[in-house]
Amino acid sequence: MPPRDEQEFEQRRQQIIDGALAVFADKGFEKATNKEIADAAKINSPGLIYHYFEDKIDLLYQVLLARMPLIKVLDSAESMLDGPPEEVLPPLMLMALRATDQWPTIAIAKIVIAESMRNPRVARMVSEVGPGRGLRLLASYLERQMAAGRLRRVDPHAAARLLVGPIIAYMITRHVFEQPEALALEPEVMARTAVDTFLHGMLVRPEAGPPA
């Protein structure tokens, strides 16, 4: 067990992360003040934030790592990507779509998208831990499946974006525009349809034998 001072340090750090997420979600990243974050985190001094984090962008980075459900999906995916696509992709897609239905995903996505449009440093940071990492991981898996002869040979980076596109469309139409059709569409149905459609065009089918 870590020493008590280390436990207290980490507990306070997590308080600040939770406070920052609440304030960022309410005010947006740019308008959120250290005082508001400190109040939400129930710490006495706004200056204490920089004892735990380098700056405000580092705090956003830690919020993303610690509270974004899709990051946890990426962590899990690394141990899943060894089997054939028919076995790997359906549960992976379902995990990702279920993660988009959790409140932190929507709140954090709105924060980082808005700030990435203004700040190239934030855009690079978000891409590195989220979309960039996920797409590289998926493209690497698809490339291995193509090399094994299970999938048609296409550009693996294009194929990865083709598979991820439905997740983004589902999240935007469901949680940003709140379209009735998207709200009624269950993640399980969306995941199954997206993967089936992708594999229909990508799987290498055994050649049919001669007619009897």
Contacts in CASP RR format, 6 or more apart in sequence:
PFRMAT RR
TARGET T0000
AUTHOR 0000-0000-0000
METHOD contacts of the structure
MODEL  1
MPPRDEQEFEQRRQQIIDGALAVFADKGFEKATNKEIADAAKINSPGLIY
HYFEDKIDLLYQVLLARMPLIKVLDSAESMLDGPPEEVLPPLMLMALRAT
DQWPTIAIAKIVIAESMRNPRVARMVSEVGPGRGLRLLASYLERQMAAGR
LRRVDPHAAARLLVGPIIAYMITRHVFEQPEALALEPEVMARTAVDTFLH
GMLVRPEAGPPA
1 7 0 8 1.000
2 10 0 8 1.000
9 52 0 8 1.000
12 43 0 8 1.000
12 48 0 8 1.000
12 52 0 8 1.000
13 52 0 8 1.000
13 62 0 8 1.000
14 66 0 8 1.000
15 41 0 8 1.000
15 42 0 8 1.000
15 43 0 8 1.000
16 37 0 8 1.000
16 38 0 8 1.000
16 41 0 8 1.000
16 43 0 8 1.000
16 48 0 8 1.000
16 49 0 8 1.000
16 52 0 8 1.000
16 53 0 8 1.000
16 59 0 8 1.000
17 59 0 8 1.000
17 62 0 8 1.000
17 63 0 8 1.000
17 66 0 8 1.000
17 67 0 8 1.000
18 40 0 8 1.000
18 41 0 8 1.000
18 67 0 8 1.000
19 37 0 8 1.000
19 40 0 8 1.000
19 41 0 8 1.000
20 32 0 8 1.000
20 37 0 8 1.000
20 40 0 8 1.000
20 41 0 8 1.000
20 59 0 8 1.000
20 60 0 8 1.000
20 63 0 8 1.000
21 63 0 8 1.000
21 67 0 8 1.000
21 104 0 8 1.000
21 107 0 8 1.000
21 108 0 8 1.000
22 40 0 8 1.000
23 32 0 8 1.000
23 33 0 8 1.000
23 36 0 8 1.000
23 37 0 8 1.000
23 40 0 8 1.000
24 32 0 8 1.000
24 60 0 8 1.000
24 63 0 8 1.000
24 107 0 8 1.000
24 108 0 8 1.000
24 111 0 8 1.000
25 107 0 8 1.000
25 108 0 8 1.000
25 110 0 8 1.000
25 111 0 8 1.000
26 32 0 8 1.000
27 36 0 8 1.000
28 111 0 8 1.000
28 114 0 8 1.000
28 115 0 8 1.000
29 56 0 8 1.000
29 60 0 8 1.000
29 111 0 8 1.000
29 112 0 8 1.000
29 114 0 8 1.000
29 115 0 8 1.000
29 122 0 8 1.000
30 115 0 8 1.000
30 118 0 8 1.000
32 56 0 8 1.000
33 46 0 8 1.000
34 46 0 8 1.000
34 47 0 8 1.000
34 49 0 8 1.000
34 56 0 8 1.000
35 46 0 8 1.000
37 46 0 8 1.000
37 49 0 8 1.000
37 59 0 8 1.000
38 44 0 8 1.000
38 45 0 8 1.000
38 46 0 8 1.000
38 47 0 8 1.000
38 48 0 8 1.000
38 49 0 8 1.000
43 49 0 8 1.000
49 59 0 8 1.000
53 59 0 8 1.000
53 62 0 8 1.000
57 119 0 8 1.000
57 121 0 8 1.000
57 122 0 8 1.000
57 125 0 8 1.000
60 111 0 8 1.000
60 112 0 8 1.000
60 115 0 8 1.000
60 122 0 8 1.000
60 125 0 8 1.000
61 125 0 8 1.000
61 129 0 8 1.000
63 108 0 8 1.000
64 71 0 8 1.000
64 108 0 8 1.000
64 112 0 8 1.000
64 125 0 8 1.000
64 126 0 8 1.000
64 129 0 8 1.000
64 130 0 8 1.000
65 71 0 8 1.000
65 129 0 8 1.000
67 104 0 8 1.000
67 108 0 8 1.000
68 104 0 8 1.000
68 105 0 8 1.000
68 108 0 8 1.000
68 130 0 8 1.000
69 99 0 8 1.000
69 100 0 8 1.000
69 102 0 8 1.000
69 104 0 8 1.000
69 105 0 8 1.000
70 96 0 8 1.000
70 99 0 8 1.000
70 100 0 8 1.000
70 105 0 8 1.000
70 130 0 8 1.000
71 129 0 8 1.000
71 130 0 8 1.000
72 99 0 8 1.000
73 92 0 8 1.000
73 95 0 8 1.000
73 96 0 8 1.000
73 99 0 8 1.000
74 130 0 8 1.000
74 133 0 8 1.000
74 134 0 8 1.000
74 137 0 8 1.000
76 95 0 8 1.000
77 92 0 8 1.000
77 95 0 8 1.000
77 134 0 8 1.000
77 137 0 8 1.000
77 138 0 8 1.000
78 137 0 8 1.000
80 88 0 8 1.000
80 91 0 8 1.000
80 92 0 8 1.000
81 88 0 8 1.000
81 137 0 8 1.000
81 140 0 8 1.000
81 141 0 8 1.000
82 88 0 8 1.000
84 145 0 8 1.000
84 150 0 8 1.000
85 142 0 8 1.000
85 145 0 8 1.000
85 150 0 8 1.000
85 151 0 8 1.000
85 199 0 8 1.000
85 202 0 8 1.000
85 203 0 8 1.000
86 199 0 8 1.000
86 203 0 8 1.000
88 141 0 8 1.000
89 163 0 8 1.000
89 195 0 8 1.000
89 198 0 8 1.000
89 199 0 8 1.000
90 191 0 8 1.000
90 192 0 8 1.000
90 195 0 8 1.000
93 163 0 8 1.000
93 167 0 8 1.000
93 191 0 8 1.000
93 194 0 8 1.000
93 195 0 8 1.000
94 187 0 8 1.000
94 188 0 8 1.000
94 191 0 8 1.000
94 192 0 8 1.000
96 167 0 8 1.000
96 191 0 8 1.000
97 167 0 8 1.000
97 170 0 8 1.000
97 187 0 8 1.000
97 190 0 8 1.000
97 191 0 8 1.000
98 187 0 8 1.000
99 105 0 8 1.000
100 106 0 8 1.000
100 167 0 8 1.000
100 170 0 8 1.000
100 171 0 8 1.000
100 174 0 8 1.000
100 175 0 8 1.000
100 187 0 8 1.000
101 174 0 8 1.000
101 187 0 8 1.000
105 171 0 8 1.000
106 171 0 8 1.000
106 175 0 8 1.000
109 171 0 8 1.000
110 176 0 8 1.000
112 122 0 8 1.000
112 126 0 8 1.000
115 122 0 8 1.000
116 122 0 8 1.000
116 123 0 8 1.000
116 126 0 8 1.000
117 123 0 8 1.000
134 164 0 8 1.000
135 157 0 8 1.000
135 160 0 8 1.000
135 161 0 8 1.000
135 164 0 8 1.000
138 160 0 8 1.000
138 163 0 8 1.000
138 164 0 8 1.000
139 156 0 8 1.000
139 157 0 8 1.000
139 159 0 8 1.000
139 160 0 8 1.000
140 156 0 8 1.000
142 151 0 8 1.000
142 156 0 8 1.000
142 159 0 8 1.000
142 160 0 8 1.000
142 163 0 8 1.000
143 156 0 8 1.000
145 151 0 8 1.000
146 152 0 8 1.000
146 153 0 8 1.000
146 154 0 8 1.000
146 156 0 8 1.000
149 204 0 8 1.000
150 203 0 8 1.000
150 204 0 8 1.000
151 159 0 8 1.000
151 202 0 8 1.000
151 203 0 8 1.000
151 204 0 8 1.000
152 201 0 8 1.000
152 202 0 8 1.000
152 203 0 8 1.000
152 204 0 8 1.000
154 202 0 8 1.000
159 202 0 8 1.000
162 198 0 8 1.000
163 194 0 8 1.000
163 195 0 8 1.000
163 198 0 8 1.000
166 190 0 8 1.000
166 194 0 8 1.000
167 194 0 8 1.000
170 182 0 8 1.000
170 185 0 8 1.000
170 187 0 8 1.000
170 190 0 8 1.000
173 179 0 8 1.000
173 181 0 8 1.000
173 182 0 8 1.000
174 182 0 8 1.000
174 183 0 8 1.000
174 185 0 8 1.000
END
